[in-house]
């Protein structure tokens, strides 16, 4: 074989063209030689140490954290950013947040309230720690980036479902142990308002409800059906609205576990009989927590309806599916239909038109099933399955039916 190194003009052209889709795959290091179309060696002005015509040497202001390429191109993959750690070794005081933790995860309102807790703590003299008290099963993995300095997690069958008496007993124990400066609850129908009211009555405090502008000194609450604002001195117990403050996004926190002394068993006078069975399609799209949405990629509509029923999901649709007559108009999701705020939005065969993407902007988790790996819906999704929708829905339907069958067998064994 010849020892002559042959040039690859196409690779060199791709390396020079930053807008080329394959530019990120061409490795061009600081020491690599790049020839121009005339065959002459090209100098790389982006190389660290390059001396320009003005005699100034190029320095690395990113301290080695920039793109690996000497051509100054951006890295082809996402870079994980390590947020600075905010630690509190010996807190002078505590601010306790009791999140709703719907589905075992922090809601956007919970995160806003954690941000509000830090805002209050910053206005009080001394170093404070924000404590989150969570009940029941927890699936949350990001307490640290949400702003939790200390975490009290109480789990067990006595805290499952609707258990206000037992949860109140635990909060009274937290009050005796930590003596927090403030208690913060979500003003919501998910349990925060009820639990905050019970604690206020037990402690003899006059809480602030519908609070939306809070400092360590004053609180502004909505009143008279949100037609006026009421300003008062900030009390110990606050029930806060959504978007009361910005969520924590620039620091990570320790989320150290705190252990409570044994919490006494409360005398339960309310029995939780479980959730009432509701037809998912009777829930308005704007209020649905789980939506299975169909687009132009659905060809077996009977299978789609069966899958939605097996998953317990509310049905939605793109404008194309509605215009073609496969779904009613009130099922349309998007800027020209219904804006949705589901915790899980499963889009099947929807490429992701701009109007549709606007309508699902507030959804927590988006899952996409599509044959096009480069469509906008797949880019937006947290999880994607690339393939034929009928095959994937068939497997999903099979798994859902098996899960329900196994759950039914376990219920019969427990009853026996």
PyMOL commands that set and color helices and strands:
alter all, ss='L'
color gray80, all
select helices_A, chain A and resi 9-16+23-25+102-104+108-122+143-146+157-159+164-178+192-203+280-282+285-287+301-311+319-323+329-331+354-359+376-380+389-415
alter helices_A, ss='H'
color red, helices_A
select strands_A, chain A and resi 34-35+41-42+84-86+93-98+128-135+150-154+182-186+208-214+218-223+228-233+237-240+251-253+256-257+290-294+314-317+344-348+365-370+383-386
alter strands_A, ss='S'
color yellow, strands_A
deselect
rebuild
show_as cartoon
